[in-house]
């Protein structure tokens, strides 16, 4: 029966880049490979084509060639070539259900052809596209671009059969923006066994070549404008005793921005890595300075590792972080406040420990990949594969709010 359920996953990201979207795809495939015949439609981004693939789909991958010119926030838009369009059409014609991850051209063209060939389509909103791209548009045309592009995205959301979002507030936001398609909430999760507190933080630092006596301030994610890494760098420059602090940036981005970070003698920029958990276990404080997020899996994983978190109040972060309980908030684009919060936390190890312990409890209690993927499978099955929905719906945990203590 599984062989009759053909599911095509479309994404504008793939290896060697590893981001929240790809992590979701990994977890979905591990838990859904026996429920669907899964294929992928993704960009070909490097030599890993032959050495690394998502599980269970090694012979069911369609690659499209990306453009080297059109790249925003690390997402390379596909080339508009006849060959790429043909590949998209063939992949969609050979499936029953198109499961789109966004956020660039490949995803929107897939929605277009899915509608044309009358294929069921579900879109998971991992990022808010108009917020993601706004930082890369010249200020003089930013407002009209924001308006036009948002209308474009909403129009394509409305071509789908269902939209999935990671938290309730985004559901309400999209409805206000004009999304008429049904919107369902499917919160993401964390592997709490893999992302667990370090048994020996000094050893974790030594394994990465970091002096075990220094305090490590870390970040995980893309090095790009909307992530506000320059704010973290400016805040770091304001700290005293910098020789006793190490800045650990786990991610990749433009060479110019990496070079600026690497001018610091006590800064490491790793590029994309497979073992993020090993780097998190070497950190003492995690910072997420981003100007736009939805869930921020990187922040959830840091909390699961028992790290105290300093973050901006964006997306779902403002719901699962509770001020001075499992993390600390800072305003966006304010390096002075971020520096002061870092200084206070660096000088207060007991507070670090308290915030970290509460952060770990938050993730262990409220976030589970098993629950998340099971819900997504049921949502897909509700409309497209009724035989999958014979089991009663699992009770969902109550939505987190800023006022609710865990």
C-alpha positions in Angstrom: 0.0 0.0 0.0 2.9 2.3 0.8 4.1 2.0 -2.8 0.9 3.6 -4.0 1.4 6.8 -1.9 3.8 8.8 -4.0 5.1 11.9 -2.2 7.5 14.5 -3.7 9.4 16.7 -1.3 10.5 20.0 -2.9 13.0 22.3 -1.3 15.3 25.1 -2.4 18.1 23.8 -0.2 20.2 20.6 0.0 23.6 19.3 1.0 26.2 20.3 1.7 24.3 23.2 3.2 22.5 22.1 6.4 19.8 24.4 7.8 16.5 24.0 9.6 14.7 23.0 6.5 17.1 20.2 5.7 17.0 19.0 9.3 13.2 18.8 9.1 13.5 16.8 5.9 16.0 14.4 7.5 13.6 13.8 10.4 10.6 13.5 8.2 12.2 10.9 6.0 13.4 8.8 9.0 9.9 8.6 10.3 7.8 8.6 7.1 9.8 6.4 4.8 7.6 3.4 5.5 4.4 5.4 4.9 5.2 6.9 1.4 7.2 6.3 -1.7 9.3 9.4 -1.3 11.2 11.3 -4.0 13.0 14.6 -3.8 13.2 17.7 -6.1 16.2 19.8 -4.9 19.0 22.0 -6.2 22.4 20.4 -7.0 24.8 22.3 -4.8 28.0 20.4 -4.9 30.1 17.2 -4.9 28.1 15.6 -2.1 25.6 14.3 -4.8 27.6 11.0 -4.8 28.5 10.8 -1.1 25.6 12.1 1.0 21.8 11.9 0.5 18.8 12.0 2.7 17.7 8.5 3.9 15.4 6.3 2.0 15.5 8.3 -1.3 18.9 7.5 -2.7 17.4 6.5 -6.1 14.5 9.0 -6.2 16.2 12.4 -6.4 15.7 14.9 -9.2 18.3 17.7 -9.2 17.9 21.1 -10.8 20.8 23.4 -11.7 21.0 26.5 -9.5 21.9 30.0 -10.7 25.2 31.4 -9.5 23.9 34.9 -9.9 20.6 34.8 -8.0 21.5 34.0 -4.5 19.8 35.5 -1.4 20.5 34.6 2.2 22.3 31.4 1.0 19.4 30.2 -1.1 20.4 29.8 -4.7 17.5 30.3 -7.1 17.3 27.7 -9.8 18.3 28.6 -13.4 15.3 29.3 -15.6 16.3 26.8 -18.3 14.2 24.4 -20.4 16.1 21.5 -18.9 15.2 22.5 -15.4 11.6 23.1 -16.2 11.3 19.7 -17.9 12.7 18.1 -14.8 10.2 19.9 -12.5 7.3 18.8 -14.8 8.4 15.2 -14.9 8.9 15.0 -11.1 5.5 16.4 -10.4 3.7 14.3 -13.0 5.2 11.2 -11.4 3.8 11.9 -7.9 0.5 12.1 -6.1 1.3 14.7 -3.4 3.7 17.6 -3.6 5.1 18.6 -0.2 6.9 22.0 -0.6 9.4 23.4 1.8 10.3 26.8 0.2 11.4 29.5 0.1 12.6 30.3 -3.4 11.9 29.9 -7.1 12.0 26.1 -7.3 9.2 25.8 -4.7 6.9 28.4 -6.4 7.4 26.8 -9.9 6.5 23.4 -8.3 3.3 24.8 -6.9 2.5 26.3 -10.3 3.0 22.9 -12.1 1.3 20.9 -9.3 -1.8 23.0 -9.8 -1.5 22.7 -13.6 -1.3 18.9 -13.4 -3.9 18.7 -10.6 -1.6 17.3 -7.9 -2.4 17.8 -4.3 0.0 20.3 -2.7 1.0 21.1 0.9 3.4 23.9 1.8 5.4 23.9 5.1 6.3 27.5 6.0 9.9 27.3 7.4 10.6 31.0 6.8 8.6 34.1 6.2 9.8 34.9 2.7 9.1 38.7 2.5 10.9 39.2 5.9 13.8 37.0 4.7 14.4 38.8 1.5 13.6 42.4 2.6 17.1 42.8 4.1 18.7 42.2 0.7 16.7 44.8 -1.2 17.9 48.4 -1.6 16.2 50.6 0.9 14.8 53.0 -1.8 12.6 50.2 -3.3 12.2 48.0 -0.2 8.6 49.1 0.7 7.1 48.5 -2.8 9.1 45.3 -3.2 7.9 44.1 0.2 4.3 44.7 -0.8 4.5 43.2 -4.2 6.5 40.1 -3.1 4.2 39.4 -0.2 1.2 39.5 -2.5 3.0 37.1 -4.8 3.8 34.6 -2.0 0.2 34.8 -0.6 -1.1 34.1 -4.1 1.0 31.0 -4.3 0.0 29.9 -0.8 -3.6 30.1 -2.0 -2.8 27.7 -4.8 -2.0 25.0 -2.3 -4.4 22.6 -0.7 -3.1 23.2 2.8 -0.4 25.3 4.5 1.5 23.9 7.5 3.0 26.3 10.0 5.2 25.7 13.1 3.2 27.8 15.6 -0.2 29.3 16.2 0.6 32.9 15.9 1.9 32.5 12.4 -1.3 30.8 11.5 -3.2 33.9 12.6 -0.7 36.2 10.8 -1.1 34.4 7.5 -4.9 34.6 7.7 -4.7 38.3 8.2 -2.3 38.6 5.3 -5.0 37.0 3.1 -4.2 33.3 3.0 -7.5 31.6 2.3 -6.1 28.0 2.1 -6.6 25.9 5.2 -3.7 26.4 7.7 -2.8 23.8 10.2 -0.2 24.0 13.0 2.6 21.3 13.2 5.2 22.3 15.7 8.8 21.1 15.0 10.9 19.0 17.4 14.4 18.2 18.7 16.3 14.9 19.1 16.9 15.3 22.8 19.2 12.3 22.9 21.6 13.7 20.3 21.2 17.3 21.6 22.0 16.6 25.3 24.1 18.6 27.8 27.8 18.0 27.6 29.2 15.5 30.1 32.5 17.4 30.3 32.5 20.9 28.7 36.2 21.2 29.0 36.8 18.1 27.0 34.2 19.3 24.4 36.2 22.5 24.0 39.5 20.7 23.7 38.2 18.4 20.9 37.5 21.5 18.9 40.9 23.1 19.5 39.5 25.7 21.9 41.3 26.4 25.2 39.2 24.8 27.9 39.5 27.7 30.3 37.9 30.3 28.1 34.2 31.0 28.0 32.6 30.2 24.6 29.9 32.4 23.2 28.3 30.6 20.2 25.8 30.9 17.3 24.5 28.3 14.8 23.0 29.2 11.5 23.6 31.0 8.2 25.9 34.0 8.2 23.6 36.4 6.4 22.1 39.8 6.8 18.8 38.8 8.3 20.6 36.8 11.0 22.3 40.0 12.3 25.7 38.4 12.9 27.3 41.8 12.6 25.3 42.8 15.7 26.8 39.8 17.6 30.3 40.8 16.3 29.8 44.5 17.5 28.6 43.3 20.9 31.6 41.0 21.2 34.0 43.9 20.5 32.5 45.8 23.4 33.2 43.0 25.9 36.1 43.3 28.3 38.7 40.6 28.8 38.2 39.3 25.2 41.3 37.1 25.6 39.2 35.0 28.0 36.2 34.6 25.6 36.0 32.7 22.3 33.4 33.4 19.6 32.2 30.2 17.9 30.2 30.6 14.7 28.8 27.3 13.4 27.6 28.0 9.8 28.7 29.4 6.5 28.1 32.5 4.4 29.7 35.1 2.1 33.5 35.3 2.2 33.4 39.0 3.1 31.3 38.5 6.2 33.4 35.5 7.3 36.6 37.4 6.8 35.2 40.2 9.1 34.6 37.6 11.8 38.0 35.9 11.4 39.8 39.2 12.0 39.2 38.4 15.6 42.1 36.2 16.9 39.6 34.4 19.2 36.9 33.5 16.7 36.2 30.2 14.9 33.9 30.0 11.8 33.2 26.3 11.0 31.3 26.4 7.8 28.4 23.9 7.5 28.9 20.8 9.7 27.2 17.5 10.3 27.8 17.3 14.0 26.3 20.6 15.3 25.7 18.9 18.7 29.5 18.7 19.3 29.9 22.4 18.8 26.9 23.3 21.0 28.4 21.1 23.8 31.5 23.3 23.7 29.5 26.5 24.2 28.7 28.3 27.5 26.2 30.8 26.1 24.2 30.6 22.8 23.1 33.8 21.0 20.4 34.1 18.4 20.5 37.8 17.2 18.3 37.2 14.1 15.8 39.8 12.8 13.4 37.1 11.5 12.7 33.5 12.4 9.9 31.1 12.5 10.8 28.3 14.9 14.6 28.5 15.0 15.6 24.9 15.3 19.1 26.1 16.2 17.8 27.8 19.3 15.8 24.7 20.3 18.8 22.5 19.9 21.0 24.8 22.0 18.3 24.8 24.7 18.2 21.0 24.5 21.9 21.0 25.2 21.3 22.9 28.4 22.6 26.2 27.2 21.5 29.6 28.5 20.1 31.5 25.5 20.2 35.2 24.6 17.8 35.8 21.7 15.7 38.4 19.9 11.9 38.3 20.4 11.0 37.0 16.9 8.8 34.2 15.5 8.0 31.3 17.9 11.1 32.2 20.0 9.1 34.7 21.9 6.7 31.9 23.0 9.0 29.1 24.1 11.6 31.4 25.7 10.4 32.7 29.0 12.2 35.8 30.2 14.8 35.0 32.9 13.5 31.5 33.3 15.0 29.6 30.3 16.6 32.5 28.4 17.1 36.2 28.0 15.7 38.6 25.4 17.5 41.4 23.7 16.1 44.0 21.2 17.0 43.6 17.5 19.9 45.5 16.1 21.2 46.8 19.5 24.8 45.6 20.0 25.2 47.6 23.2 22.3 45.9 25.0 23.5 42.5 23.7 27.0 43.2 25.0 25.6 44.2 28.5 23.5 41.0 28.6 26.5 38.9 27.6 28.7 40.5 30.2 26.2 40.0 33.0 25.7 36.3 32.0 29.4 35.6 31.6 30.0 37.0 35.1 27.2 34.9 36.7 27.9 31.1 36.3 25.0 30.2 38.7 22.5 32.1 36.4 24.0 30.3 33.4 23.4 27.0 35.0 19.8 27.8 36.1 18.8 29.1 32.7 20.4 26.1 31.0 18.7 23.6 33.2 15.3 25.2 32.6 16.0 25.4 28.9 16.6 21.7 28.8 13.4 20.9 30.7 11.4 23.1 28.3 12.6 21.1 25.3 12.3 17.7 26.9 8.7 18.5 28.0 7.3 20.4 24.9 9.2 19.4 21.8 9.4 15.9 20.2 10.2 15.0 16.6 8.1 11.8 17.0 5.0 13.8 17.9 5.7 16.4 15.2 6.2 14.0 12.3 3.3 11.9 13.3 1.0 14.9 13.3 2.3 15.9 9.8 1.7 12.4 8.5 -1.8 12.6 9.8 -2.4 16.0 8.2 -1.2 14.7 4.9 -3.3 11.6 5.3 -6.5 13.5 6.3 -6.9 14.9 2.8 -5.0 12.6 0.5 -4.6 9.2 2.1 -7.7 8.5 4.3 -6.5 5.0 5.2 -3.6 6.6 7.2 -6.0 8.4 9.6 -7.7 5.4 11.2 -5.8 6.0 14.4 -7.2 8.6 16.9 -5.5 12.0 16.9 -2.7 12.3 19.6 -3.4 14.9 22.1 -1.3 18.0 21.4 0.5 19.8 24.2 -1.0 23.2 25.1 0.6 26.0 23.1 3.4 27.8 24.9 2.9 31.4 25.8 5.3 33.9 27.2 3.4 34.0 30.5 3.1 30.2 30.9 5.9 28.7 33.1 7.0 25.2 32.4 
